[in-house]
């Protein structure tokens, strides 16, 4: 019964969000149109050309309006032809905005770069976006600034790495850059200011989004020591968004497996007896840490509302942590479904759900359009739209290379089934559910 009610909650949540996404796309072009441009007499391509030209203007407000108009155009339709013609120009101008612009301009330019990668799809262009953008984004993150700027930079880095990252090392490099925002390696150009709750939430969400593409065995243990303990401390924070992001990250870590990569210290000895002793200590530590997390999750799943507590936020937290509790106790991942143009898009793992929610948040009002027409997203979620537009070509040149990262691929489906079986067997032996995942 608990699992079925969980599924209904997630389906209802996603359907309502879908409605919000559709309604949020109703902003008219005139609201964002560049001053001096006629609202009529220009086709879409001409408007975009004018917007790109405006990115060369000295006045920051003009560039901001141009970027806002580009975002709207990319949300309203899949701009393949425009990207083919103006890819390099648009990328370089957006990177220039990140280097020199105001916080608002950086926020907008970051979003455009993410949309540019999503439109191009996997392949040379998306990889070029990643290679060219990592350094400017890294520098902009060091300067901190307001939450919207940092969040946009992190989301941009997550999106371009998700699409353009061709090797695990590239993905892990981006994950490390995100991690440094809340765990800075102090230097002359690094801010030591305490990260805000919004900043922590953005880092954890973006980090988790990229972790969905990684197998546990490919991760460098030196990079993520203590991450489970850190997420556990976040579960005690006052901010609900922080707690939810941390809870989902923990659920994903347990789903990925290879838990020793996320908590232990590097072991230098190769002596067989020492190695065995270390493995025993690791197992005990995993069990102890898992028991602590389980208690925290159980408490948050039944938290009573306090003074001034928003009912919607409280219910969202309870539902999320009930799903996490059911996963940790019984091995069941939350199942959710959302209809896109009459066709269901379903998720059955934490990785899928995290990917779906992250992309919905990033695309906002453009989510439905992209899910209907963006071939890359069809491959990521194993989704086939009800009606494909005539004349739309398959543009995802690197789909097969990228598809193995999708939780919907046959490899990952088989792996998930195997892990669930191992968890249940391990439960019977009272050893802990997730040690079987260490092979992967």
VOPAGU-2260 file (C-alpha; in pm, 1 decimal, decimal comma):
REM VOPAGU-2260
SITE   aa  ch    i         X         Y         Z
SITE  UNK   A    0       0,0       0,0       0,0
SITE  UNK   A    1     284,3     239,2      87,6
SITE  UNK   A    2     446,2     192,3    -249,4
SITE  UNK   A    3     123,0     248,4    -441,2
SITE  UNK   A    4      42,6     564,1    -247,9
SITE  UNK   A    5     397,9     682,7    -315,4
SITE  UNK   A    6     346,4     630,1    -687,0
SITE  UNK   A    7      19,4     825,5    -679,6
SITE  UNK   A    8     184,9    1112,8    -493,9
SITE  UNK   A    9     466,1    1139,0    -744,9
SITE  UNK   A   10     232,1    1115,1   -1043,2
SITE  UNK   A   11       9,1    1388,8    -903,6
SITE  UNK   A   12     308,9    1607,2    -822,6
SITE  UNK   A   13     454,3    1577,8   -1170,8
SITE  UNK   A   14     121,1    1633,6   -1344,4
SITE  UNK   A   15      62,2    1951,9   -1148,0
SITE  UNK   A   16     414,6    2073,1   -1220,6
SITE  UNK   A   17     354,5    2003,8   -1587,8
SITE  UNK   A   18      53,9    2235,8   -1580,2
SITE  UNK   A   19     265,9    2502,4   -1414,6
SITE  UNK   A   20     531,8    2460,6   -1682,3
SITE  UNK   A   21     277,9    2509,1   -1959,6
SITE  UNK   A   22     125,5    2817,5   -1799,9
SITE  UNK   A   23     467,1    2972,0   -1731,5
SITE  UNK   A   24     542,8    2979,1   -2104,2
SITE  UNK   A   25     269,6    3234,9   -2166,5
SITE  UNK   A   26     505,9    3532,9   -2131,2
SITE  UNK   A   27     467,4    3730,7   -2450,8
SITE  UNK   A   28     759,9    3813,2   -2671,8
SITE  UNK   A   29     677,8    4179,4   -2642,7
SITE  UNK   A   30     764,1    4171,5   -2272,8
SITE  UNK   A   31    1123,7    4085,0   -2357,0
SITE  UNK   A   32    1160,1    4236,1   -2702,8
SITE  UNK   A   33    1459,7    4456,8   -2759,5
SITE  UNK   A   34    1385,6    4826,9   -2766,7
SITE  UNK   A   35    1382,7    4950,8   -3123,2
SITE  UNK   A   36    1261,9    4623,0   -3275,5
SITE  UNK   A   37     915,1    4606,9   -3425,2
SITE  UNK   A   38     695,2    4336,5   -3268,8
SITE  UNK   A   39     573,9    4239,9   -3615,4
SITE  UNK   A   40     736,6    4222,5   -3959,1
SITE  UNK   A   41    1018,4    4002,2   -3831,0
SITE  UNK   A   42    1017,4    3627,1   -3850,6
SITE  UNK   A   43    1169,9    3424,1   -3569,7
SITE  UNK   A   44    1507,0    3382,7   -3737,2
SITE  UNK   A   45    1540,7    3755,7   -3798,0
SITE  UNK   A   46    1453,9    3830,6   -3436,4
SITE  UNK   A   47    1722,1    3587,2   -3316,9
SITE  UNK   A   48    1976,8    3742,6   -3553,3
SITE  UNK   A   49    1892,2    4084,6   -3411,6
SITE  UNK   A   50    1932,6    3948,3   -3058,7
SITE  UNK   A   51    2276,6    3807,7   -3137,2
SITE  UNK   A   52    2379,7    4141,5   -3286,9
SITE  UNK   A   53    2259,6    4312,5   -2969,2
SITE  UNK   A   54    2501,3    4102,4   -2761,0
SITE  UNK   A   55    2782,5    4318,7   -2904,2
SITE  UNK   A   56    2628,8    4637,4   -2760,6
SITE  UNK   A   57    2807,5    4819,1   -2479,0
SITE  UNK   A   58    2493,3    4879,8   -2274,5
SITE  UNK   A   59    2443,9    4588,9   -2033,2
SITE  UNK   A   60    2066,2    4625,7   -2022,2
SITE  UNK   A   61    2051,2    4581,4   -2401,6
SITE  UNK   A   62    2249,6    4258,3   -2378,6
SITE  UNK   A   63    2024,9    4137,5   -2095,9
SITE  UNK   A   64    1710,6    4194,1   -2303,9
SITE  UNK   A   65    1868,2    4014,9   -2597,3
SITE  UNK   A   66    1957,9    3713,5   -2383,5
SITE  UNK   A   67    1605,6    3702,0   -2239,2
SITE  UNK   A   68    1459,3    3701,5   -2591,2
SITE  UNK   A   69    1695,4    3421,9   -2697,4
SITE  UNK   A   70    1586,5    3212,2   -2399,6
SITE  UNK   A   71    1222,8    3259,8   -2492,8
SITE  UNK   A   72    1287,8    3163,4   -2855,1
SITE  UNK   A   73    1477,0    2848,6   -2752,7
SITE  UNK   A   74    1196,5    2754,4   -2513,8
SITE  UNK   A   75     923,0    2803,4   -2771,5
SITE  UNK   A   76    1082,6    2597,1   -3050,1
SITE  UNK   A   77    1385,4    2376,6   -3113,9
SITE  UNK   A   78    1627,2    2608,6   -3292,0
SITE  UNK   A   79    1834,6    2356,6   -3489,2
SITE  UNK   A   80    1887,6    2571,5   -3797,9
SITE  UNK   A   81    1983,6    2876,7   -3596,4
SITE  UNK   A   82    2232,4    2671,4   -3390,7
SITE  UNK   A   83    2387,9    2533,8   -3711,6
SITE  UNK   A   84    2449,1    2887,0   -3838,4
SITE  UNK   A   85    2524,8    3088,9   -3525,9
SITE  UNK   A   86    2654,7    2828,9   -3277,6
SITE  UNK   A   87    3009,5    2963,2   -3237,2
SITE  UNK   A   88    2903,6    3329,0   -3230,5
SITE  UNK   A   89    2632,9    3276,4   -2970,5
SITE  UNK   A   90    2859,2    3064,9   -2748,3
SITE  UNK   A   91    3144,0    3317,1   -2751,5
SITE  UNK   A   92    2915,4    3612,7   -2680,8
SITE  UNK   A   93    2754,2    3429,8   -2389,1
SITE  UNK   A   94    3095,8    3343,2   -2248,3
SITE  UNK   A   95    3189,5    3709,4   -2283,6
SITE  UNK   A   96    2878,1    3799,4   -2083,0
SITE  UNK   A   97    2980,6    3554,1   -1809,2
SITE  UNK   A   98    3326,2    3714,3   -1792,1
SITE  UNK   A   99    3220,8    4078,4   -1788,7
SITE  UNK   A  100    2848,6    4105,1   -1723,9
SITE  UNK   A  101    2632,9    4189,7   -1424,0
SITE  UNK   A  102    2486,0    3915,5   -1208,2
SITE  UNK   A  103    2164,8    3932,2   -1411,7
SITE  UNK   A  104    2352,4    3907,5   -1740,5
SITE  UNK   A  105    2557,6    3613,1   -1612,5
SITE  UNK   A  106    2237,9    3440,2   -1499,9
SITE  UNK   A  107    2078,7    3480,8   -1844,7
SITE  UNK   A  108    2393,5    3392,6   -2040,9
SITE  UNK   A  109    2441,1    3074,5   -1836,7
SITE  UNK   A  110    2088,1    2966,0   -1921,2
SITE  UNK   A  111    2139,9    3035,1   -2291,8
SITE  UNK   A  112    2455,6    2820,7   -2294,4
SITE  UNK   A  113    2264,1    2534,2   -2134,9
SITE  UNK   A  114    1986,0    2567,7   -2394,8
SITE  UNK   A  115    2247,0    2582,3   -2670,3
SITE  UNK   A  116    2391,5    2247,0   -2559,5
SITE  UNK   A  117    2045,3    2092,9   -2520,6
SITE  UNK   A  118    1950,2    2202,0   -2871,9
SITE  UNK   A  119    2275,8    2082,8   -3029,8
SITE  UNK   A  120    2257,1    1743,2   -2858,7
SITE  UNK   A  121    2553,7    1511,4   -2793,3
SITE  UNK   A  122    2844,2    1539,3   -3033,7
SITE  UNK   A  123    3119,1    1781,1   -3129,4
SITE  UNK   A  124    2921,0    2099,0   -3063,9
SITE  UNK   A  125    2813,1    2000,0   -2711,7
SITE  UNK   A  126    3166,0    1887,8   -2630,0
SITE  UNK   A  127    3298,4    2221,3   -2753,6
SITE  UNK   A  128    3047,9    2401,7   -2530,7
SITE  UNK   A  129    3180,7    2207,4   -2231,8
SITE  UNK   A  130    3548,4    2260,4   -2314,4
SITE  UNK   A  131    3506,3    2633,2   -2379,4
SITE  UNK   A  132    3278,7    2701,8   -2082,0
SITE  UNK   A  133    3436,8    2517,5   -1789,0
SITE  UNK   A  134    3707,6    2775,0   -1719,4
SITE  UNK   A  135    3485,7    3090,7   -1739,2
SITE  UNK   A  136    3218,2    2923,1   -1527,1
SITE  UNK   A  137    3477,0    2812,9   -1271,2
SITE  UNK   A  138    3610,4    3168,2   -1240,9
SITE  UNK   A  139    3260,1    3312,8   -1210,0
SITE  UNK   A  140    3175,9    3064,0    -933,0
SITE  UNK   A  141    3479,3    3175,2    -733,2
SITE  UNK   A  142    3353,0    3532,8    -722,0
SITE  UNK   A  143    3029,2    3413,7    -554,7
SITE  UNK   A  144    2763,5    3685,1    -576,2
SITE  UNK   A  145    2387,2    3651,0    -549,6
SITE  UNK   A  146    2213,8    3314,6    -532,3
SITE  UNK   A  147    2045,9    3335,1    -872,9
SITE  UNK   A  148    2380,0    3387,4   -1046,3
SITE  UNK   A  149    2549,6    3096,4    -868,6
SITE  UNK   A  150    2251,0    2868,3    -918,9
SITE  UNK   A  151    2240,3    2945,9   -1291,9
SITE  UNK   A  152    2612,4    2883,8   -1330,9
SITE  UNK   A  153    2583,7    2550,3   -1150,2
SITE  UNK   A  154    2281,2    2442,7   -1355,0
SITE  UNK   A  155    2459,0    2543,3   -1675,7
SITE  UNK   A  156    2767,2    2341,2   -1578,4
SITE  UNK   A  157    2547,1    2042,5   -1497,2
SITE  UNK   A  158    2356,2    2058,2   -1827,6
SITE  UNK   A  159    2658,4    2105,4   -2055,2
SITE  UNK   A  160    2846,6    1826,5   -1877,1
SITE  UNK   A  161    2546,0    1594,5   -1892,3
SITE  UNK   A  162    2527,1    1643,3   -2270,3
SITE  UNK   A  163    2886,0    1719,1   -2370,9
SITE  UNK   A  164    3084,9    1507,3   -2126,7
SITE  UNK   A  165    3225,2    1214,2   -2321,9
SITE  UNK   A  166    3445,4    1062,4   -2051,4
SITE  UNK   A  167    3384,7     996,9   -1678,6
SITE  UNK   A  168    3682,8    1219,7   -1594,7
SITE  UNK   A  169    3510,6    1518,7   -1755,2
SITE  UNK   A  170    3193,7    1459,1   -1554,9
SITE  UNK   A  171    3383,6    1415,9   -1230,4
SITE  UNK   A  172    3580,8    1735,0   -1293,7
SITE  UNK   A  173    3255,0    1930,4   -1314,1
SITE  UNK   A  174    3127,5    1758,8   -1000,0
SITE  UNK   A  175    3443,7    1866,5    -819,5
SITE  UNK   A  176    3400,8    2228,1    -933,8
SITE  UNK   A  177    3050,0    2221,1    -788,2
SITE  UNK   A  178    3171,8    2066,3    -464,4
SITE  UNK   A  179    3429,4    2342,7    -419,8
SITE  UNK   A  180    3152,8    2604,8    -402,2
SITE  UNK   A  181    3051,2    2467,2     -61,4
SITE  UNK   A  182    3391,3    2317,1      27,8
SITE  UNK   A  183    3631,9    2579,4    -110,3
SITE  UNK   A  184    4004,0    2518,5    -124,0
SITE  UNK   A  185    4097,4    2855,7      14,6
SITE  UNK   A  186    4330,8    3065,1    -196,5
SITE  UNK   A  187    4384,9    3429,0    -294,0
SITE  UNK   A  188    4092,8    3428,0    -538,7
SITE  UNK   A  189    3849,1    3209,1    -346,9
SITE  UNK   A  190    3577,7    3349,6    -122,0
SITE  UNK   A  191    3555,7    3200,1     227,3
SITE  UNK   A  192    3201,1    3327,9     283,8
SITE  UNK   A  193    2960,6    3073,8     430,1
SITE  UNK   A  194    2739,4    2933,8     151,8
SITE  UNK   A  195    2370,4    3022,3     171,4
SITE  UNK   A  196    2100,6    2751,7     188,8
SITE  UNK   A  197    2001,4    2829,7    -172,0
SITE  UNK   A  198    2363,0    2786,5    -280,2
SITE  UNK   A  199    2395,9    2453,7     -96,7
SITE  UNK   A  200    2071,5    2330,8    -253,4
SITE  UNK   A  201    2190,0    2426,3    -603,3
SITE  UNK   A  202    2525,5    2252,2    -554,2
SITE  UNK   A  203    2377,0    1930,6    -415,4
SITE  UNK   A  204    2105,7    1915,8    -683,8
SITE  UNK   A  205    2350,9    1977,7    -968,9
SITE  UNK   A  206    2603,4    1730,6    -823,8
SITE  UNK   A  207    2332,3    1465,1    -792,1
SITE  UNK   A  208    2217,0    1527,1   -1150,0
SITE  UNK   A  209    2565,9    1442,3   -1277,4
SITE  UNK   A  210    2603,1    1146,5   -1041,3
SITE  UNK   A  211    2305,0     988,1   -1220,9
SITE  UNK   A  212    2533,9     936,0   -1523,0
SITE  UNK   A  213    2815,8     767,7   -1329,1
SITE  UNK   A  214    2873,9     406,9   -1229,4
SITE  UNK   A  215    3008,2     380,5    -875,2
SITE  UNK   A  216    3323,6     197,6    -980,4
SITE  UNK   A  217    3437,6     487,7   -1203,6
SITE  UNK   A  218    3440,8     740,5    -918,3
SITE  UNK   A  219    3764,0     857,7    -758,1
SITE  UNK   A  220    3734,2     778,9    -384,1
SITE  UNK   A  221    3976,1    1058,6    -293,5
SITE  UNK   A  222    3729,6    1313,6    -426,9
SITE  UNK   A  223    3419,3    1208,1    -235,0
SITE  UNK   A  224    3543,1    1094,8     105,6
SITE  UNK   A  225    3298,6    1199,4     371,1
SITE  UNK   A  226    3020,6    1297,6     130,1
SITE  UNK   A  227    2764,5    1065,0     294,7
SITE  UNK   A  228    2848,6    1212,3     634,4
SITE  UNK   A  229    2818,7    1563,6     490,6
SITE  UNK   A  230    2476,3    1493,1     339,5
SITE  UNK   A  231    2372,4    1346,8     674,3
SITE  UNK   A  232    2459,8    1675,5     847,1
SITE  UNK   A  233    2248,6    1862,2     588,8
SITE  UNK   A  234    1944,5    1657,6     691,8
SITE  UNK   A  235    1956,8    1845,2    1024,4
SITE  UNK   A  236    1956,6    2193,2     866,5
SITE  UNK   A  237    1658,4    2426,0     906,1
SITE  UNK   A  238    1607,8    2492,8     536,0
SITE  UNK   A  239    1369,7    2239,4     380,2
SITE  UNK   A  240    1511,7    2267,4      28,8
SITE  UNK   A  241    1853,8    2176,3     167,1
SITE  UNK   A  242    1712,2    1874,4     350,6
SITE  UNK   A  243    1522,8    1748,8      45,7
SITE  UNK   A  244    1822,8    1789,4    -186,9
SITE  UNK   A  245    2046,0    1608,6      62,7
SITE  UNK   A  246    1790,5    1329,3     109,2
SITE  UNK   A  247    1762,9    1270,2    -264,0
SITE  UNK   A  248    2142,2    1275,7    -296,3
SITE  UNK   A  249    2171,9    1008,6     -26,6
SITE  UNK   A  250    1906,6     791,6    -192,7
SITE  UNK   A  251    2097,5     819,6    -520,9
SITE  UNK   A  252    2431,0     736,4    -355,5
SITE  UNK   A  253    2280,9     418,2    -208,9
SITE  UNK   A  254    2125,9     335,3    -546,6
SITE  UNK   A  255    2458,2     384,6    -727,0
SITE  UNK   A  256    2639,1     158,5    -479,0
SITE  UNK   A  257    3016,4     139,8    -417,4
SITE  UNK   A  258    2957,1     310,1     -84,4
SITE  UNK   A  259    3320,2     293,6      23,0
SITE  UNK   A  260    3389,0     562,5    -241,6
SITE  UNK   A  261    3165,6     808,5     -54,0
SITE  UNK   A  262    3270,3     778,6     307,5
SITE  UNK   A  263    3606,2     610,6     369,8
SITE  UNK   A  264    3959,9     732,7     390,4
SITE  UNK   A  265    4212,6     617,4     134,6
SITE  UNK   A  266    4392,1     303,3     251,4
SITE  UNK   A  267    4762,2     280,2     172,7
SITE  UNK   A  268    4850,3     -68,6     298,4
SITE  UNK   A  269    4844,5    -367,7      63,6
SITE  UNK   A  270    4902,9    -626,5     336,9
SITE  UNK   A  271    4629,4    -891,9     304,2
SITE  UNK   A  272    4543,6    -905,1     673,5
SITE  UNK   A  273    4528,8    -525,1     690,1
SITE  UNK   A  274    4307,2    -512,8     382,0
SITE  UNK   A  275    4063,8    -762,2     533,1
SITE  UNK   A  276    4054,9    -570,4     861,4
SITE  UNK   A  277    3988,4    -248,0     670,4
SITE  UNK   A  278    3703,2    -412,3     478,0
SITE  UNK   A  279    3544,8    -525,5     804,1
SITE  UNK   A  280    3571,9    -175,3     950,0
SITE  UNK   A  281    3428,5     -28,9     629,4
SITE  UNK   A  282    3129,7    -261,7     646,4
SITE  UNK   A  283    3063,2    -175,0    1009,7
SITE  UNK   A  284    3097,4     195,3     933,6
SITE  UNK   A  285    2859,2     171,1     638,0
SITE  UNK   A  286    2604,9      -7,8     853,1
SITE  UNK   A  287    2638,5     248,2    1132,7
SITE  UNK   A  288    2614,0     547,2     898,7
SITE  UNK   A  289    2321,2     391,6     715,9
SITE  UNK   A  290    2140,0     337,8    1047,7
SITE  UNK   A  291    2194,2     704,7    1136,5
SITE  UNK   A  292    2062,0     821,2     798,7
SITE  UNK   A  293    1763,7     587,0     830,8
SITE  UNK   A  294    1667,9     741,6    1165,7
SITE  UNK   A  295    1699,4    1093,5    1024,7
SITE  UNK   A  296    1488,1    1004,3     722,6
SITE  UNK   A  297    1223,1     840,9     939,0
SITE  UNK   A  298    1198,7    1155,4    1153,4
SITE  UNK   A  299    1171,0    1387,8     852,0
SITE  UNK   A  300     905,4    1168,6     690,5
SITE  UNK   A  301     676,3    1235,0     986,3
SITE  UNK   A  302     780,5    1587,7    1088,7
SITE  UNK   A  303     504,0    1799,3    1235,2
SITE  UNK   A  304     450,4    2148,5    1100,1
SITE  UNK   A  305     592,4    2432,3    1304,9
SITE  UNK   A  306     492,0    2795,9    1332,8
SITE  UNK   A  307     497,3    2965,8     995,3
SITE  UNK   A  308     557,4    2638,1     817,9
SITE  UNK   A  309     423,6    2635,0     462,0
SITE  UNK   A  310     190,3    2337,4     425,7
SITE  UNK   A  311     292,7    2266,5      66,3
SITE  UNK   A  312     663,3    2262,2     155,9
SITE  UNK   A  313     598,2    2042,3     457,1
SITE  UNK   A  314     394,9    1793,7     253,6
SITE  UNK   A  315     662,0    1788,9     -14,9
SITE  UNK   A  316     924,3    1705,3     247,2
SITE  UNK   A  317     712,5    1433,4     406,3
SITE  UNK   A  318     635,5    1272,1      71,5
SITE  UNK   A  319     999,3    1282,8     -38,7
SITE  UNK   A  320    1131,6    1129,9     281,2
SITE  UNK   A  321     857,8     865,4     289,5
SITE  UNK   A  322     979,9     758,7     -52,1
SITE  UNK   A  323    1341,7     758,6      69,5
SITE  UNK   A  324    1243,8     561,4     380,9
SITE  UNK   A  325    1060,5     300,7     172,0
SITE  UNK   A  326    1366,5     275,1     -52,9
SITE  UNK   A  327    1612,2     229,5     234,3
SITE  UNK   A  328    1391,9     -17,7     418,5
SITE  UNK   A  329    1244,6    -221,6     133,0
SITE  UNK   A  330    1452,4    -143,5    -174,8
SITE  UNK   A  331    1162,2      12,9    -370,5
SITE  UNK   A  332    1239,0     323,8    -574,0
SITE  UNK   A  333     960,0     578,4    -628,6
SITE  UNK   A  334     767,3     532,7    -951,7
SITE  UNK   A  335     625,2     841,4   -1120,9
SITE  UNK   A  336     452,6     923,5   -1447,4
SITE  UNK   A  337     384,7    1241,5   -1639,4
SITE  UNK   A  338     191,4    1282,4   -1964,8
SITE  UNK   A  339     352,8    1470,4   -2250,6
SITE  UNK   A  340     111,7    1528,5   -2536,7
SITE  UNK   A  341     -97,6    1233,3   -2422,3
SITE  UNK   A  342     194,6     990,3   -2396,7
SITE  UNK   A  343     323,9     878,7   -2053,5
SITE  UNK   A  344     681,9     945,3   -1951,4
SITE  UNK   A  345     758,9     715,8   -1657,9
SITE  UNK   A  346    1043,5     687,4   -1409,5
SITE  UNK   A  347    1125,5     393,0   -1185,0
SITE  UNK   A  348    1460,3     481,7   -1024,2
SITE  UNK   A  349    1598,3     769,2    -820,3
SITE  UNK   A  350    1838,0     849,5   -1104,7
SITE  UNK   A  351    1552,4     889,3   -1352,9
SITE  UNK   A  352    1341,5    1097,4   -1114,6
SITE  UNK   A  353    1633,4    1329,7   -1034,9
SITE  UNK   A  354    1708,0    1375,0   -1405,5
SITE  UNK   A  355    1344,5    1447,7   -1485,1
SITE  UNK   A  356    1297,7    1701,6   -1204,7
SITE  UNK   A  357    1627,6    1877,2   -1283,0
SITE  UNK   A  358    1548,1    1914,6   -1653,2
SITE  UNK   A  359    1191,3    2027,4   -1577,2
SITE  UNK   A  360    1327,9    2295,2   -1348,2
SITE  UNK   A  361    1593,0    2406,9   -1598,0
SITE  UNK   A  362    1359,4    2423,5   -1898,5
SITE  UNK   A  363    1061,5    2567,6   -1713,1
SITE  UNK   A  364     802,4    2670,1   -1971,2
SITE  UNK   A  365    1004,6    2504,6   -2249,3
SITE  UNK   A  366     996,3    2158,0   -2092,4
SITE  UNK   A  367     689,9    2025,7   -2277,8
SITE  UNK   A  368     812,4    2156,0   -2615,3
SITE  UNK   A  369    1156,5    2002,4   -2569,7
SITE  UNK   A  370    1016,2    1671,0   -2452,3
SITE  UNK   A  371     796,5    1658,5   -2761,5
SITE  UNK   A  372    1065,6    1750,7   -3015,1
SITE  UNK   A  373    1413,8    1712,8   -2865,8
SITE  UNK   A  374    1557,1    1379,0   -2981,3
SITE  UNK   A  375    1825,8    1378,9   -2714,0
SITE  UNK   A  376    1568,3    1393,9   -2435,0
SITE  UNK   A  377    1372,2    1114,3   -2604,0
SITE  UNK   A  378    1684,0     897,3   -2577,9
SITE  UNK   A  379    1758,1     996,9   -2218,5
SITE  UNK   A  380    1412,6     897,5   -2094,2
SITE  UNK   A  381    1326,2     629,1   -2349,0
SITE  UNK   A  382    1029,6     845,1   -2446,5
SITE  UNK   A  383     844,4     835,6   -2778,6
SITE  UNK   A  384     610,7    1130,4   -2839,6
SITE  UNK   A  385     262,5    1060,1   -2967,3
SITE  UNK   A  386     310,1    1256,8   -3285,5
SITE  UNK   A  387     644,0    1343,8   -3437,1
SITE  UNK   A  388     648,3    1656,3   -3647,3
SITE  UNK   A  389     697,8    1590,4   -4020,1
SITE  UNK   A  390    1041,0    1671,5   -4154,1
SITE  UNK   A  391    1215,0    1669,7   -3815,0
SITE  UNK   A  392    1545,9    1489,8   -3855,8
SITE  UNK   A  393    1722,6    1280,2   -3596,4
SITE  UNK   A  394    1982,3    1531,7   -3480,1
SITE  UNK   A  395    2150,2    1342,2   -3197,6
SITE  UNK   A  396    2468,5    1219,6   -3358,6
SITE  UNK   A  397    2609,6    1085,4   -3033,0
SITE  UNK   A  398    2293,4     922,0   -2899,6
SITE  UNK   A  399    2432,1     570,2   -2888,7
SITE  UNK   A  400    2743,7     690,5   -2709,1
SITE  UNK   A  401    2537,3     879,9   -2456,1
SITE  UNK   A  402    2254,3     629,3   -2418,5
SITE  UNK   A  403    2448,6     405,2   -2179,5
SITE  UNK   A  404    2428,0     686,5   -1925,6
SITE  UNK   A  405    2049,4     684,9   -1933,1
SITE  UNK   A  406    1886,9     490,9   -1648,6
SITE  UNK   A  407    1638,1     364,5   -1908,2
SITE  UNK   A  408    1904,2     176,5   -2106,2
SITE  UNK   A  409    1893,0    -203,0   -2097,5
SITE  UNK   A  410    2225,8    -211,1   -1914,6
SITE  UNK   A  411    2099,4       9,4   -1634,7
SITE  UNK   A  412    1760,1    -163,9   -1614,4
SITE  UNK   A  413    1936,1    -499,0   -1569,0
SITE  UNK   A  414    2172,1    -345,3   -1316,5
SITE  UNK   A  415    1884,4    -195,6   -1117,0
SITE  UNK   A  416    1701,5    -528,6   -1109,8
SITE  UNK   A  417    2016,6    -706,0    -995,3
SITE  UNK   A  418    2081,1    -448,3    -721,9
SITE  UNK   A  419    1724,7    -475,8    -591,0
SITE  UNK   A  420    1757,7    -854,0    -574,7
SITE  UNK   A  421    2090,4    -824,1    -393,8
SITE  UNK   A  422    1942,4    -577,3    -146,4
SITE  UNK   A  423    1663,9    -812,6     -53,8
SITE  UNK   A  424    1903,7   -1108,1     -19,3
SITE  UNK   A  425    2135,2    -899,2     193,6
SITE  UNK   A  426    1844,3    -794,7     412,9
SITE  UNK   A  427    1772,9   -1160,6     491,0
SITE  UNK   A  428    2135,2   -1206,5     594,8
SITE  UNK   A  429    2126,5    -890,0     807,5
SITE  UNK   A  430    2434,8    -751,9     637,0
SITE  UNK   A  431    2292,8    -433,1     480,6
SITE  UNK   A  432    2121,1    -386,3     146,6
SITE  UNK   A  433    2383,0    -218,1     -59,7
SITE  UNK   A  434    2706,6    -412,5     -33,1
SITE  UNK   A  435    2614,6    -600,9    -349,8
SITE  UNK   A  436    2640,9    -276,0    -545,0
SITE  UNK   A  437    3014,4    -253,5    -476,9
SITE  UNK   A  438    3091,1    -472,8    -775,2
SITE  UNK   A  439    2973,6    -208,3   -1017,1
